[in-house]
Amino acid sequence: MANFCNGTVSVVIPCHNAEVWVRDAIHSALTQTEEVAEVIVVDDQSTDGSRGIIRSFGDKLHFLEGEWGNGNVARNQGLKQARTEWIQFLDADDLLQPNKIHSQLEQATNQAQVVIGPLITRHQKHGSAIRNSRTLPRPGEDLFEQWLRWEVCQTGAALWKTEALRSLGGWNEEFSCCQDNELTMRALQAGLIFQMVDGDAAIYRIWSEETVCRKNPRAVIRQRTLLMDEMMDWLERRGLKNAGHLEAASLAGFEMARSLAKLSISEASSYASDRKACGLFSMGGPAGPASFQWIVRVFGYANAERIAALLRRRKFKRSEP
């Protein structure tokens, strides 16, 4: 057993075949400030070099090896082991900026049970960053609306009170995608106290289309739709649903239809019709520029997507060397 300092935070890192990334993730956890008491790495049947890299850190961390078969099962193993007041989850291919945990704890009120900080989304290619975008949670804005926009959910951005998370039953082990969104939904519905802060960020690295939540976009769209419908039903039953929630869910329905159209225009058209029938489809936002909306009004949604696909192909051909 490692001799850890007397901090207040456990960092849990689930890992499966992440040899390219896991060293950096662990390093970013170990080099946080003195609030971090322990780093727990849970390896789930890695067959690459991940385990050797994890072992190379020696007694600087707790290393759990097993056959969990699911990222959420691995996270819950870490949750069971955590000995601290707060817990930070970090995916093995993501990072924490050096003062991420310190800045969140420094701003946390006594009542806070979930502290959400900024998120940097880093698109990478061949190991190098090609684009960074930084998003901030918005204090004072309706939390349910932010959730419907998928803005308060990313795993690394959150810092959880350990016992509050345990009271929810931890991570839902039935979910293979949208896991953090499902967990955050349950936390909001259970009335956990959220606090939004600025400061150092978690870094979410997008480096492949083969990661768990990117290799099957149809499954992600299906799961997100089910979760949003569940949330909207829950809000309505409690008399909480408002125009902001309706707008956020409707824009999300439109955005998901547009994403689906890149795979199948007929599926996207059917999905858009279903969302319209539910009153949850509204064109707008970055996915719905005025030109696209005009084409939809004149030629219909399916034809608008066909024209958009043609324009994308032409743009791609012009960009080829």
Backbone bond lengths (Angstrom), bond angles and torsions (degrees), N, CA, C in turn:
res aa  C-N    CA-C-N  psi(-1)  N-CA   C-N-CA  omega(-1)  CA-C   N-CA-C  phi
1 M - - - 1.477 - - 1.527 108.93 -
2 A 1.331 116.02 132.78 1.457 120.25 -179.28 1.520 110.90 -71.22
3 N 1.307 115.68 154.78 1.464 121.45 178.04 1.516 108.60 -96.14
4 F 1.334 117.37 91.32 1.451 121.46 -173.47 1.521 111.24 -88.87
5 C 1.330 115.30 155.41 1.461 120.06 175.65 1.529 109.69 -71.42
6 N 1.299 116.27 168.34 1.468 121.51 -174.13 1.522 110.22 -89.52
7 G 1.332 117.16 63.34 1.453 121.27 -179.20 1.512 112.19 -91.16
8 T 1.320 115.03 -173.74 1.466 120.64 -174.67 1.526 113.46 -117.74
9 V 1.340 117.85 3.15 1.465 121.08 -173.90 1.524 110.33 -130.82
10 S 1.345 115.73 136.02 1.460 122.43 168.27 1.525 107.97 -104.80
11 V 1.323 116.72 137.05 1.461 121.60 173.81 1.518 107.67 -107.72
12 V 1.340 116.52 124.56 1.462 122.19 -178.61 1.527 108.69 -112.37
13 I 1.344 115.50 125.20 1.463 121.55 -177.90 1.529 108.62 -122.47
14 P 1.336 118.58 105.83 1.468 119.73 172.41 1.526 109.29 -78.88
15 C 1.320 116.52 145.52 1.468 119.73 -175.80 1.518 110.37 -140.34
16 H 1.326 115.14 134.67 1.470 121.04 169.58 1.522 108.22 -145.10
17 N 1.318 116.31 110.56 1.472 122.13 177.35 1.531 112.25 50.55
18 A 1.322 115.18 57.17 1.468 121.03 -178.61 1.522 111.13 -122.50
19 E 1.340 117.46 38.88 1.457 120.36 -173.60 1.530 112.94 -59.80
20 V 1.318 117.37 -28.59 1.468 119.90 -179.22 1.524 111.29 -71.70
21 W 1.356 116.67 -26.79 1.455 120.34 -168.19 1.517 115.03 -115.37
22 V 1.334 117.32 -27.66 1.456 119.42 -165.12 1.526 113.34 -65.18
23 R 1.333 118.38 -31.19 1.466 120.10 178.86 1.536 110.84 -59.04
24 D 1.331 115.62 -45.92 1.470 119.77 -179.85 1.523 111.40 -65.59
25 A 1.345 116.55 -39.05 1.464 119.49 179.13 1.526 110.51 -62.21
26 I 1.335 116.98 -47.08 1.464 120.50 179.63 1.518 110.77 -62.97
27 H 1.311 116.56 -44.03 1.467 119.98 179.71 1.518 111.02 -59.78
28 S 1.322 117.36 -40.49 1.468 119.97 -178.95 1.521 111.24 -67.22
29 A 1.335 116.89 -27.00 1.467 120.72 176.63 1.527 111.11 -78.53
30 L 1.340 116.75 -44.05 1.463 120.75 -177.70 1.519 113.04 -68.15
31 T 1.316 117.12 -25.49 1.468 120.34 -178.39 1.522 112.89 -95.53
32 Q 1.320 117.10 11.33 1.464 119.38 169.56 1.526 108.93 -66.55
33 T 1.304 117.17 172.51 1.457 121.44 -176.62 1.527 111.05 -74.60
34 E 1.319 115.83 -178.42 1.462 121.47 -168.59 1.523 113.98 -63.89
35 E 1.342 118.48 -10.15 1.465 119.63 179.15 1.527 112.88 -65.01
36 V 1.339 117.41 -23.02 1.462 120.49 -178.59 1.526 109.67 -78.38
37 A 1.334 115.62 118.12 1.463 121.41 -179.13 1.518 111.75 -91.08
38 E 1.333 117.08 -32.95 1.452 119.66 -174.91 1.520 109.95 -156.57
39 V 1.327 114.54 146.75 1.457 122.33 172.66 1.519 106.58 -116.11
40 I 1.334 115.80 122.73 1.463 122.11 -177.59 1.529 107.58 -113.90
41 V 1.326 116.62 117.28 1.466 120.91 178.14 1.520 108.12 -107.53
42 V 1.336 115.67 124.87 1.468 121.82 -176.47 1.526 107.80 -113.08
43 D 1.329 115.84 106.08 1.460 118.97 -179.21 1.524 110.50 -90.91
44 D 1.315 115.39 130.96 1.462 122.35 -176.86 1.524 109.53 -111.78
45 Q 1.327 117.00 85.28 1.463 123.32 171.55 1.532 114.07 58.94
46 S 1.311 117.60 36.93 1.463 118.71 177.68 1.521 110.37 -63.62
47 T 1.328 116.16 138.42 1.463 121.52 178.37 1.519 111.61 -114.54
48 D 1.336 117.53 1.45 1.463 121.20 175.93 1.528 108.30 -97.21
49 G 1.310 117.79 -149.65 1.459 121.19 -177.70 1.513 114.93 -91.06
50 S 1.331 117.20 12.46 1.468 120.09 -174.89 1.528 112.59 -58.49
51 R 1.323 117.14 -45.66 1.464 120.17 -174.49 1.526 111.53 -63.63
52 G 1.325 116.98 -38.85 1.456 119.61 177.53 1.513 111.80 -63.34
53 I 1.331 116.43 -40.06 1.466 120.54 178.22 1.519 110.31 -64.64
54 I 1.327 116.82 -43.96 1.469 120.46 179.76 1.527 110.01 -61.91
55 R 1.331 116.91 -45.37 1.471 120.49 -179.61 1.523 111.92 -62.40
56 S 1.316 117.35 -27.76 1.468 119.64 -177.27 1.527 112.40 -64.93
57 F 1.321 118.03 -15.89 1.461 120.93 177.54 1.534 112.18 -82.98
58 G 1.310 116.44 -6.18 1.452 121.09 175.04 1.515 113.48 56.35
59 D 1.350 115.60 -136.16 1.463 119.70 -175.23 1.521 113.27 -84.55
60 K 1.331 117.14 15.99 1.462 119.64 173.60 1.528 111.65 -74.77
61 L 1.330 116.03 -13.36 1.465 119.52 -178.36 1.520 110.41 -145.62
62 H 1.331 115.60 165.48 1.457 122.75 169.24 1.527 107.14 -91.32
63 F 1.321 116.49 132.68 1.466 120.72 -179.47 1.520 108.61 -119.25
64 L 1.336 115.93 117.76 1.460 121.98 176.61 1.519 108.47 -109.16
65 E 1.321 116.59 125.87 1.461 121.75 177.28 1.524 108.94 -113.78
66 G 1.325 116.24 139.87 1.449 118.75 178.67 1.503 112.07 -172.87
67 E 1.313 115.98 -177.54 1.459 122.92 176.51 1.525 106.97 -114.81
68 W 1.315 114.97 83.01 1.462 120.39 -175.19 1.527 110.91 -88.05
69 G 1.332 116.94 -37.64 1.459 120.87 175.26 1.511 115.27 75.73
70 N 1.331 117.56 9.18 1.466 120.29 -175.13 1.532 107.78 -167.57
71 G 1.342 116.46 134.42 1.456 120.05 -178.35 1.512 112.84 -60.20
72 N 1.333 117.11 -37.56 1.461 119.10 -178.96 1.525 112.20 -71.52
73 V 1.327 117.36 -33.00 1.463 119.36 174.79 1.527 109.13 -63.47
74 A 1.335 116.51 -42.71 1.468 120.54 178.22 1.526 110.65 -62.59
75 R 1.328 117.64 -42.69 1.467 120.26 178.31 1.529 110.78 -61.23
76 N 1.313 116.73 -41.29 1.463 119.75 -179.96 1.525 112.26 -67.16
77 Q 1.342 117.09 -29.77 1.463 119.19 173.85 1.528 109.98 -62.44
78 G 1.331 115.98 -42.38 1.456 119.50 176.99 1.514 112.56 -65.98
79 L 1.339 116.21 -38.70 1.461 120.87 178.44 1.527 110.57 -61.35
80 K 1.329 117.16 -39.30 1.464 120.34 178.27 1.523 111.88 -63.16
81 Q 1.335 116.29 -35.35 1.465 120.94 -175.95 1.530 113.61 -81.69
82 A 1.324 117.02 -21.84 1.473 120.70 -172.30 1.522 111.31 -60.80
83 R 1.352 115.98 137.23 1.465 121.44 -175.79 1.526 112.48 -115.13
84 T 1.317 116.83 14.84 1.457 120.30 -168.73 1.524 112.21 -119.61
85 E 1.324 115.08 171.13 1.465 121.55 -178.85 1.526 111.82 -71.21
86 W 1.320 116.16 -35.53 1.461 121.55 -176.50 1.523 109.24 -120.77
87 I 1.348 115.45 156.62 1.461 120.18 178.09 1.524 110.19 -139.17
88 Q 1.319 114.79 136.51 1.465 123.78 178.98 1.519 108.07 -118.26
89 F 1.339 117.12 125.21 1.454 121.10 174.45 1.524 108.89 -99.67
90 L 1.328 115.24 141.67 1.458 120.69 -178.88 1.518 107.86 -142.68
91 D 1.330 117.31 121.25 1.458 120.00 176.46 1.526 109.63 -68.30
92 A 1.324 116.72 151.27 1.465 121.36 -171.78 1.518 113.32 -67.21
93 D 1.327 117.87 -16.45 1.459 119.94 177.97 1.522 112.60 -105.14
94 D 1.330 116.97 14.04 1.460 121.20 178.88 1.528 110.24 -115.90
95 L 1.335 115.99 -179.98 1.461 121.77 -174.63 1.519 110.68 -140.88
96 L 1.341 115.20 162.65 1.456 122.08 168.98 1.521 108.54 -119.31
97 Q 1.335 116.82 134.29 1.456 118.86 170.91 1.534 109.08 -66.54
98 P 1.358 117.37 156.36 1.471 120.47 -166.50 1.522 116.21 -55.24
99 N 1.328 119.14 -35.76 1.462 121.33 -177.03 1.515 112.59 -109.48
100 K 1.325 116.75 22.48 1.460 119.97 -175.93 1.524 111.20 -57.58
101 I 1.311 116.95 -53.43 1.464 120.46 -176.13 1.526 110.55 -69.30
102 H 1.316 117.53 -42.50 1.467 120.68 -179.28 1.524 111.46 -59.98
103 S 1.339 116.80 -45.74 1.461 119.33 -176.74 1.527 111.32 -66.79
104 Q 1.338 117.69 -32.98 1.459 119.41 178.18 1.533 110.94 -71.68
105 L 1.325 116.54 -44.27 1.464 119.30 179.46 1.526 111.33 -64.83
106 E 1.316 116.03 -37.77 1.467 120.27 -177.84 1.524 111.33 -62.59
107 Q 1.322 116.57 -32.29 1.461 120.60 -177.54 1.530 113.27 -95.37
108 A 1.339 117.40 -10.92 1.462 120.22 -175.71 1.523 111.26 -67.34
109 T 1.313 115.95 134.56 1.461 120.57 174.59 1.533 109.15 -80.47
110 N 1.322 115.54 168.78 1.458 119.67 178.90 1.526 111.91 -64.08
111 Q 1.332 116.23 -26.77 1.462 120.02 -176.07 1.536 112.46 -85.35
112 A 1.316 117.92 -20.21 1.464 121.07 -172.11 1.519 111.74 -62.03
113 Q 1.330 115.81 136.16 1.462 122.23 175.83 1.532 112.49 -115.94
114 V 1.326 116.48 -22.17 1.460 122.59 174.60 1.526 106.66 -136.90
115 V 1.327 116.66 122.23 1.466 121.22 179.20 1.524 107.47 -112.51
116 I 1.326 115.87 121.95 1.466 121.97 -177.62 1.518 109.23 -108.33
117 G 1.330 116.59 124.32 1.457 121.75 178.49 1.514 112.10 -109.99
118 P 1.318 117.26 -173.49 1.465 121.41 -178.83 1.523 111.56 -67.36
119 L 1.315 114.36 163.24 1.460 121.78 177.65 1.525 108.78 -132.79
120 I 1.314 115.24 130.59 1.465 120.70 170.62 1.525 107.74 -103.57
121 T 1.320 117.07 120.35 1.458 121.79 174.18 1.519 107.25 -94.54
122 R 1.306 115.84 118.16 1.476 121.23 -175.21 1.522 109.44 -115.18
123 H 1.308 116.15 112.36 1.462 121.21 174.73 1.523 108.24 -84.53
124 Q 1.333 115.86 126.29 1.458 120.74 -176.92 1.517 111.22 -123.42
125 K 1.325 114.40 150.18 1.454 121.17 175.89 1.520 107.72 -141.53
126 H 1.316 115.53 126.78 1.463 121.84 -177.60 1.529 111.32 53.76
127 G 1.345 116.58 36.72 1.453 121.43 175.52 1.508 115.41 85.73
128 S 1.337 118.11 -6.60 1.465 121.08 -177.34 1.527 110.40 -110.80
129 A 1.340 114.72 142.63 1.462 119.19 178.89 1.517 109.87 -72.60
130 I 1.325 116.47 131.05 1.459 119.80 176.76 1.526 111.40 -111.37
131 R 1.330 117.24 -16.60 1.454 119.93 177.97 1.518 109.93 -162.81
132 N 1.327 116.76 133.39 1.460 122.63 174.09 1.521 109.16 -118.80
133 S 1.324 116.64 140.53 1.463 120.21 170.89 1.525 107.99 -135.94
134 R 1.316 116.38 134.76 1.469 121.45 -176.23 1.521 109.21 -111.90
135 T 1.312 116.28 127.08 1.459 120.97 178.24 1.514 109.50 -119.36
136 L 1.320 114.20 146.52 1.456 121.43 -178.87 1.514 110.36 -116.93
137 P 1.342 117.43 137.98 1.466 118.31 168.01 1.520 108.95 -65.25
138 R 1.319 116.30 155.72 1.466 119.48 -174.44 1.533 110.39 -114.45
139 P 1.319 116.50 99.30 1.471 119.11 178.18 1.518 110.39 -58.67
140 G 1.305 116.46 140.91 1.459 120.69 177.30 1.507 114.03 92.20
141 E 1.338 117.73 -20.77 1.465 119.65 177.51 1.528 110.06 -82.51
142 D 1.314 115.70 153.42 1.451 122.58 -179.32 1.533 110.01 -55.99
143 L 1.327 116.58 121.96 1.463 120.88 -176.57 1.529 112.23 -66.89
144 F 1.320 116.99 -35.56 1.460 119.43 179.47 1.526 110.76 -67.27
145 E 1.322 115.72 -37.33 1.467 119.38 176.77 1.522 110.37 -65.16
146 Q 1.330 116.94 -42.56 1.466 119.90 177.61 1.532 110.77 -62.77
147 W 1.332 116.04 -38.59 1.467 118.36 177.62 1.524 110.56 -63.83
148 L 1.318 118.51 -44.12 1.458 121.65 179.77 1.523 111.92 -61.54
149 R 1.327 116.45 -26.57 1.467 120.61 175.32 1.517 111.44 -86.55
150 W 1.360 116.95 2.78 1.473 122.46 178.35 1.536 111.16 65.04
151 E 1.322 117.30 39.09 1.460 121.12 -173.16 1.531 113.91 -108.10
152 V 1.317 119.77 -7.98 1.469 119.91 -176.18 1.527 110.75 -125.42
153 C 1.325 116.26 33.82 1.461 118.37 -167.12 1.523 115.18 -120.21
154 Q 1.321 120.55 -21.24 1.460 120.12 -168.22 1.528 111.88 -63.13
155 T 1.317 116.24 135.67 1.462 123.02 -169.62 1.524 113.24 -52.70
156 G 1.321 117.28 -53.17 1.462 120.53 -173.04 1.506 114.69 -71.33
157 A 1.330 118.14 -21.15 1.465 120.42 -176.29 1.516 113.16 -73.53
158 A 1.332 117.71 -18.44 1.461 121.92 -172.82 1.522 111.92 -97.70
159 L 1.316 115.47 147.21 1.459 124.26 169.70 1.521 106.50 -122.66
160 W 1.343 117.01 123.27 1.455 122.28 -171.45 1.517 111.29 -110.14
161 K 1.332 117.25 140.74 1.447 120.39 164.33 1.541 107.11 -67.75
162 T 1.317 116.46 125.35 1.458 120.41 -171.67 1.522 112.57 -58.90
163 E 1.317 117.07 -46.89 1.463 119.21 -177.90 1.516 112.08 -69.16
164 A 1.332 117.80 -31.42 1.466 120.38 176.39 1.524 109.77 -64.42
165 L 1.333 116.22 -41.73 1.459 119.84 179.06 1.526 110.92 -67.16
166 R 1.306 116.52 -40.53 1.470 119.34 176.64 1.530 111.72 -62.94
167 S 1.326 116.17 -34.46 1.466 119.36 179.77 1.524 112.06 -65.03
168 L 1.338 116.93 -24.10 1.465 121.57 176.74 1.525 112.13 -80.79
169 G 1.329 116.43 -11.17 1.463 120.27 -174.91 1.510 112.77 92.20
170 G 1.363 116.38 10.72 1.462 119.88 179.38 1.517 112.19 72.68
171 W 1.323 114.82 -155.92 1.463 121.81 -178.25 1.529 110.01 -78.94
172 N 1.326 115.99 144.56 1.459 121.72 179.99 1.528 109.12 -77.74
173 E 1.319 116.71 111.26 1.459 121.26 -172.70 1.519 113.38 -76.26
174 E 1.337 117.94 -3.54 1.463 121.56 176.91 1.524 112.08 -84.51
175 F 1.326 117.47 -12.18 1.468 120.88 -172.61 1.525 111.01 -95.51
176 S 1.329 115.52 133.62 1.461 121.13 176.17 1.527 111.86 -108.58
177 C 1.319 117.70 -9.99 1.465 121.66 173.75 1.528 108.24 -148.30
178 C 1.308 116.10 163.42 1.475 122.04 -177.74 1.532 111.23 57.16
179 Q 1.342 116.72 30.39 1.465 119.95 -175.17 1.522 112.01 -64.88
180 D 1.334 116.71 -43.72 1.461 119.17 -178.73 1.523 111.68 -69.37
181 N 1.325 116.39 -31.45 1.464 120.38 177.68 1.526 111.15 -67.79
182 E 1.338 115.64 -41.37 1.463 120.04 178.80 1.528 110.83 -65.29
183 L 1.335 116.64 -42.27 1.462 120.68 179.72 1.528 110.55 -63.69
184 T 1.314 116.57 -44.38 1.458 120.58 -179.42 1.518 111.25 -65.08
185 M 1.335 117.42 -36.47 1.459 120.59 176.40 1.522 110.48 -60.30
186 R 1.329 117.48 -46.90 1.465 120.12 179.43 1.526 111.47 -63.20
187 A 1.324 116.28 -36.76 1.463 119.35 179.39 1.524 111.07 -65.31
188 L 1.328 116.78 -42.66 1.466 120.29 177.99 1.520 110.90 -64.45
189 Q 1.323 116.70 -44.19 1.459 120.04 -178.70 1.526 112.02 -67.31
190 A 1.342 116.84 -28.39 1.462 120.48 178.66 1.526 112.36 -80.97
191 G 1.332 116.69 -6.56 1.457 120.14 177.32 1.517 114.66 83.96
192 L 1.346 117.76 18.22 1.462 118.97 174.98 1.523 109.69 -60.24
193 I 1.312 115.83 148.11 1.463 121.25 -176.12 1.522 109.76 -89.45
194 F 1.322 115.63 114.97 1.460 122.78 179.37 1.523 109.93 -95.71
195 Q 1.334 115.35 146.74 1.454 120.83 173.18 1.523 108.40 -135.30
196 M 1.323 116.50 132.94 1.458 122.59 -179.45 1.526 109.32 -102.99
197 V 1.333 116.91 131.43 1.462 120.72 -176.56 1.522 110.02 -137.09
198 D 1.329 115.14 164.18 1.462 122.51 173.40 1.526 108.06 -103.74
199 G 1.319 117.19 179.23 1.458 120.98 179.04 1.512 111.07 129.08
200 D 1.331 116.79 -160.79 1.455 120.26 177.32 1.526 109.86 -62.51
201 A 1.332 115.14 152.18 1.461 120.92 -168.53 1.525 112.61 -113.24
202 A 1.316 115.44 163.30 1.457 122.20 160.75 1.523 107.37 -82.66
203 I 1.328 116.03 149.41 1.466 121.20 -179.96 1.521 108.54 -116.25
204 Y 1.319 115.30 116.24 1.462 123.22 179.07 1.513 107.62 -97.16
205 R 1.334 116.46 114.15 1.455 120.18 -174.81 1.532 110.71 -98.21
206 I 1.328 114.99 122.50 1.463 121.22 175.32 1.520 106.94 -103.33
207 W 1.312 116.12 108.78 1.464 120.86 -172.10 1.521 113.80 -126.99
208 S 1.331 117.00 -7.07 1.458 119.88 -176.27 1.512 109.96 -158.59
209 E 1.313 116.24 154.17 1.459 121.19 171.67 1.526 111.53 -89.34
210 E 1.330 117.31 5.14 1.462 121.37 -177.07 1.518 113.09 -105.46
211 T 1.344 117.68 6.16 1.460 118.99 175.82 1.525 109.03 -69.06
212 V 1.349 115.99 164.77 1.465 121.45 -171.49 1.519 112.46 -52.09
213 C 1.326 116.99 -45.05 1.466 119.98 -173.38 1.519 113.41 -95.29
214 R 1.336 118.30 5.26 1.461 119.47 179.35 1.528 112.75 -118.00
215 K 1.334 116.95 -18.12 1.461 118.27 -176.64 1.519 112.32 -78.74
216 N 1.322 117.36 -15.42 1.465 120.70 179.73 1.527 109.46 -132.78
217 P 1.335 117.68 74.37 1.465 119.62 -176.39 1.522 113.58 -62.12
218 R 1.331 117.77 -29.18 1.473 119.26 177.09 1.525 110.29 -61.63
219 A 1.337 116.58 -42.57 1.468 119.97 179.95 1.522 110.63 -64.40
220 V 1.329 116.63 -38.69 1.467 120.12 179.36 1.522 110.57 -65.21
221 I 1.327 117.10 -44.95 1.466 120.74 178.87 1.526 110.42 -62.70
222 R 1.319 116.69 -43.53 1.465 120.30 178.98 1.529 110.86 -61.34
223 Q 1.345 116.58 -45.96 1.457 119.88 -177.63 1.521 111.71 -68.86
224 R 1.334 116.50 -40.75 1.468 118.69 178.96 1.520 110.61 -63.33
225 T 1.323 116.88 -40.37 1.464 120.45 179.29 1.526 110.83 -61.61
226 L 1.331 116.92 -44.32 1.457 120.43 178.82 1.525 111.35 -62.36
227 L 1.325 116.64 -42.51 1.463 120.10 179.87 1.525 111.24 -65.69
228 M 1.327 116.59 -42.89 1.464 119.01 179.78 1.528 110.98 -64.19
229 D 1.314 117.12 -41.51 1.461 119.57 178.14 1.524 110.76 -63.19
230 E 1.337 115.60 -39.95 1.468 119.40 177.22 1.526 110.85 -61.95
231 M 1.323 116.45 -42.69 1.463 119.71 179.54 1.523 111.22 -66.34
232 M 1.330 117.63 -43.08 1.465 120.19 -179.38 1.529 110.51 -64.31
233 D 1.326 117.14 -40.22 1.465 120.18 176.98 1.529 110.79 -62.96
234 W 1.325 116.07 -42.30 1.469 121.01 179.78 1.525 110.20 -62.55
235 L 1.335 117.72 -44.36 1.460 121.59 179.10 1.529 111.12 -62.92
236 E 1.338 116.01 -40.83 1.467 119.46 -178.99 1.529 111.27 -66.68
237 R 1.329 117.01 -42.77 1.463 120.29 -178.91 1.527 111.80 -61.29
238 R 1.317 116.31 -28.74 1.463 120.46 -178.63 1.525 113.31 -97.75
239 G 1.319 116.18 6.53 1.457 120.13 179.20 1.515 113.58 68.04
240 L 1.330 116.73 26.09 1.461 121.29 -176.32 1.524 113.28 -103.25
241 K 1.322 117.00 -15.48 1.470 119.65 -174.73 1.521 110.67 -64.87
242 N 1.345 115.90 132.92 1.464 120.32 -179.71 1.524 110.31 -133.33
243 A 1.322 115.64 -178.72 1.464 120.71 -175.94 1.526 111.66 -63.57
244 G 1.339 117.51 -34.43 1.451 120.64 178.80 1.518 112.13 -64.73
245 H 1.327 116.52 -39.93 1.464 120.19 176.95 1.523 110.24 -64.15
246 L 1.328 116.36 -43.90 1.459 120.97 -178.99 1.530 110.64 -62.24
247 E 1.328 116.56 -42.89 1.471 120.08 -179.98 1.525 110.92 -64.84
248 A 1.339 117.22 -44.01 1.462 120.76 -179.04 1.524 111.00 -62.79
249 A 1.326 117.29 -44.67 1.460 120.76 -179.98 1.526 111.29 -67.66
250 S 1.324 117.16 -35.20 1.464 120.93 -179.23 1.523 111.08 -70.17
251 L 1.320 117.37 -40.98 1.461 120.49 176.35 1.523 110.56 -65.79
252 A 1.337 116.79 -38.55 1.465 119.92 177.39 1.522 110.97 -62.84
253 G 1.340 117.64 -39.62 1.449 120.85 177.27 1.519 111.90 -60.82
254 F 1.324 115.85 -42.44 1.469 120.58 177.32 1.523 111.06 -64.16
255 E 1.340 116.65 -45.69 1.463 120.37 -178.87 1.522 111.63 -62.04
256 M 1.344 116.89 -38.75 1.463 119.23 179.56 1.528 111.41 -70.01
257 A 1.332 117.12 -35.10 1.465 119.57 175.03 1.519 110.56 -61.15
258 R 1.328 115.87 -42.21 1.461 119.98 -179.92 1.529 111.19 -65.37
259 S 1.332 117.09 -37.84 1.460 119.71 176.63 1.526 110.72 -66.00
260 L 1.303 116.21 -41.03 1.458 120.83 -179.66 1.524 111.62 -65.90
261 A 1.327 116.73 -30.04 1.465 120.70 -178.80 1.525 111.92 -64.06
262 K 1.320 117.94 -24.52 1.462 120.51 178.05 1.523 111.19 -71.37
263 L 1.326 116.20 -16.87 1.459 121.68 177.40 1.523 111.79 -99.96
264 S 1.337 115.52 -41.76 1.461 120.69 -177.99 1.525 108.87 -160.80
265 I 1.319 116.71 116.80 1.463 120.30 -179.55 1.529 110.50 -68.50
266 S 1.328 117.17 -35.77 1.470 118.55 179.25 1.532 110.41 -65.95
267 E 1.334 117.93 -40.53 1.462 120.49 176.89 1.520 110.75 -64.72
268 A 1.326 116.30 -41.14 1.467 120.22 179.92 1.518 110.94 -64.33
269 S 1.329 116.78 -40.73 1.455 120.54 179.78 1.527 110.87 -64.39
270 S 1.334 116.16 -41.54 1.463 120.27 177.67 1.528 110.82 -64.89
271 Y 1.333 116.13 -42.41 1.461 120.83 179.13 1.535 110.06 -62.56
272 A 1.350 116.53 -44.28 1.468 120.16 179.59 1.530 110.70 -61.28
273 S 1.325 117.14 -40.30 1.468 120.04 178.66 1.523 110.91 -63.31
274 D 1.326 115.95 -41.51 1.466 119.56 178.79 1.526 111.34 -63.03
275 R 1.327 115.80 -43.36 1.471 119.64 -179.77 1.529 111.04 -65.88
276 K 1.319 116.54 -38.42 1.471 119.55 176.85 1.523 110.39 -62.19
277 A 1.329 116.35 -41.49 1.467 120.48 -179.96 1.521 111.29 -62.70
278 C 1.333 116.10 -28.51 1.476 120.95 177.46 1.528 112.02 -86.15
279 G 1.333 116.71 -4.01 1.461 120.33 -175.68 1.509 112.71 72.35
280 L 1.356 116.16 27.62 1.464 120.29 -175.15 1.529 110.44 -129.19
281 F 1.330 115.81 53.53 1.464 121.11 178.93 1.521 107.26 -147.09
282 S 1.337 116.02 116.92 1.460 120.04 -178.70 1.518 109.39 -145.78
283 M 1.324 116.88 121.45 1.463 120.69 -178.86 1.529 110.18 -74.20
284 G 1.327 115.02 139.28 1.456 120.37 179.43 1.509 110.44 159.84
285 G 1.325 115.80 -173.67 1.453 120.39 179.03 1.516 111.68 70.22
286 P 1.334 116.96 -172.91 1.472 120.73 -179.19 1.520 113.42 -58.80
287 A 1.333 117.65 -29.41 1.469 120.52 -178.95 1.521 113.19 -78.73
288 G 1.333 117.69 -10.24 1.464 120.39 -174.45 1.512 113.80 -130.21
289 P 1.339 117.71 65.71 1.468 119.11 176.47 1.523 111.70 -61.47
290 A 1.315 115.55 162.38 1.464 120.29 -176.17 1.521 112.14 -58.26
291 S 1.332 117.39 -35.23 1.467 120.69 -179.07 1.525 110.85 -64.20
292 F 1.339 116.87 -42.25 1.462 120.21 179.19 1.520 110.24 -66.32
293 Q 1.330 117.30 -41.53 1.462 120.31 -179.87 1.530 110.66 -62.13
294 W 1.318 116.50 -38.61 1.480 120.21 178.74 1.522 110.52 -63.43
295 I 1.338 116.75 -43.78 1.467 120.67 -179.76 1.530 110.22 -62.87
296 V 1.345 116.44 -39.82 1.470 119.77 177.79 1.518 110.44 -60.59
297 R 1.334 116.53 -45.27 1.471 120.10 -178.10 1.532 111.54 -63.53
298 V 1.323 116.17 -35.46 1.462 119.79 -175.82 1.536 111.89 -84.71
299 F 1.336 117.03 -44.36 1.468 121.20 -170.85 1.527 114.14 -112.89
300 G 1.325 117.89 -8.44 1.460 120.16 -177.54 1.521 112.07 93.82
301 Y 1.329 115.21 160.59 1.464 119.54 -172.51 1.531 112.53 -64.53
302 A 1.326 118.02 -48.66 1.463 120.72 -176.61 1.522 111.25 -59.93
303 N 1.346 117.27 -43.58 1.468 119.76 179.16 1.523 111.26 -67.55
304 A 1.323 117.06 -33.98 1.467 119.64 176.55 1.526 110.60 -62.42
305 E 1.318 116.87 -39.66 1.468 119.53 178.20 1.529 111.08 -69.52
306 R 1.326 117.81 -34.23 1.469 119.88 176.88 1.528 110.34 -64.38
307 I 1.319 116.27 -41.61 1.467 120.06 178.54 1.527 109.76 -65.89
308 A 1.330 116.98 -42.06 1.465 120.48 178.53 1.522 111.08 -61.51
309 A 1.339 117.21 -40.27 1.468 120.81 179.11 1.520 110.82 -64.49
310 L 1.333 116.48 -41.04 1.460 120.82 178.00 1.521 110.90 -62.19
311 L 1.328 117.17 -43.43 1.463 120.79 179.18 1.524 111.52 -65.36
312 R 1.350 117.57 -36.45 1.467 119.99 177.22 1.527 110.74 -64.52
313 R 1.318 116.57 -42.19 1.473 119.61 179.95 1.514 110.75 -63.68
314 R 1.323 117.49 -41.50 1.467 120.38 179.45 1.530 110.58 -64.83
315 K 1.334 116.00 -40.68 1.463 119.90 179.00 1.508 110.52 -64.12
316 F 1.339 117.27 -40.34 1.462 121.43 179.66 1.516 110.66 -64.19
317 K 1.340 116.91 -42.79 1.476 119.77 -179.66 1.524 111.38 -64.05
318 R 1.344 116.55 -38.55 1.465 118.90 179.06 1.519 111.84 -66.39
319 S 1.341 116.64 -28.83 1.462 119.88 -177.91 1.519 112.91 -83.98
320 E 1.342 117.97 -10.88 1.460 120.19 -179.86 1.522 109.94 -69.19
321 P 1.351 116.69 142.70 1.466 119.44 179.04 1.504 112.33 -67.10
